[in-house]
């Protein structure tokens, strides 16, 4: 019995050590622009908007933690100091002006402290600066089509590629954008409501049939960034990834020239895309 308890204790200790290692070293598993096993934080920011979102998230987390610990401490003090054993004759105090002013004023100040950065973040997300590049993303069942009206007006479909990694996130044709440039995304749904979302960029906006919505991002890091349709849109909703490849200016210019030839040769590739998506 003692040996059994010892083994159980060691196992629990081992699990605690592993849990602590995962908690404090969670980013060791993370890769830029994509989800990772055991990830418990937000994805690493790759745009100014996402940096603001991460800051606001952390600010709220610590604020909520402090409030929770404060309320817990008050509850413990009340239970210990004002229980029936220690106070056989209950107090008849009914009002305390200072406390009533404090518990009215402090929550108001807390809400103001939350509101100011919240409004600032909303303004940053919704106020689209002068764009260096515009891309139209059309959500279809169940893939995305991208048009580049500023770069030759070519358009192409982007379908899930089963042979690419990461699983269920790789596509045959990525959206390609230049680094450190303001990209305006205009999005619409061709059939049902979809949602264009890339977590590392801090963007998520509905693609609604008959309505053109827009958002923006400015990628500050090169690499591959992954997202997915985030609106339940039908049976293949889970197989509708978004991939953005961020490259330098010269690589983007070369890609545009190649894309003009590649996709101009197949201007109406939608039917082929529908057939591939249905397989």
C-alpha positions, 0 to 999 in steps of 0.5 A, a space after each residue: 500500500 505504501 509503495 502504491 501511494 509512493 508511485 501515485 505521488 510520483 506520477 502526480 508530481 510528474 504530471 504537475 511538472 509536465 503541466 507547468 512546463 507546458 504552461 510556461 513553455 507553451 510557445 515552444 510548440 508554436 509556429 508562426 501563422 498557424 495553430 500548434 499542439 498544446 497551444 493555450 495563448 493567442 497566435 503570435 501577432 503578425 500585424 499591428 492590429 493583432 498586437 493591439 488585440 494581444 495587449 488588450 487580451 493580456 490587460 483584461 486577463 490581469 485585471 480580471 485576475 486581480 478583481 477575482 483575487 480581491 473578491 475572494 479575499 473579501 469573502 474569506 475575511 467575511 467568513 473568518 471574521 464575521 461568522 456566528 461563533 465570533 459574533 454571537 450578537 450580530 451587528 446592527 450596522 446598516 450603512 457605511 457611506 465610505 464603502 457605498 461610495 467606494 463600491 459605486 465609484 471603483 467599478 465605474 473607474 474600472 469600466 472606464 479603464 476597459 472602455 478607453 483601450 476597447 474603443 481605441 482597438 475598435 477604431 484601429 480595426 474599422 478605420 481602414 488606412 490608405 491601401 497599397 493593395 486591394 484583394 477581393 475574397 469571395 467565399 464559395 461552397 466550399 473554397 475561396 476565390 481571390 481577385 487582384 483588381 490593382 494588379 491586372 484584374 486576374 482571379 483564381 480559386 484556392 482549394 484545400 490541398 490534401 497533400 500539403 501541410 499543415 493538415 486541412 490547412 494547406 491549399 493549392 493557390 495561396 493569397 500572396 501579399 507584400 510585407 509591410 504594405 496595407 492590404 484592404 480585403 473586400 469580401 462577399 459570399 457567392 452562395 451562403 454566409 462565409 467568414 474570412 478569418 486569419 488569427 495571426 492578422 487579427 481579422 475576422 469578417 463575414 462574407 455575405 451574399 449581396 453585401 461587400 464587407 471590408 477589413 484590412 491588415 499590414 503584415 510585418 513578418 514574412 511567411 505563411 499564415 493560415 486561417 479558415 472559414 469561421 461561419 457554418 456554411 455547409 457540409 464542407 465548412 471544415 475544409 475551407 482553409 485560408 492561406 496568406 503567403 507574405 513575401 518581400 516586394 521583389 518576390 511579390 512583383 515576380 509572383 504577380 507577373 507569373 499569376 497574370 499569365 497562369 490565371 489569365 490562361 484559365 479565367 473561368 476555373 470556377 467549374 473545375 474548382 467546384 468539381 474538385 471541392 465536391 470530391 
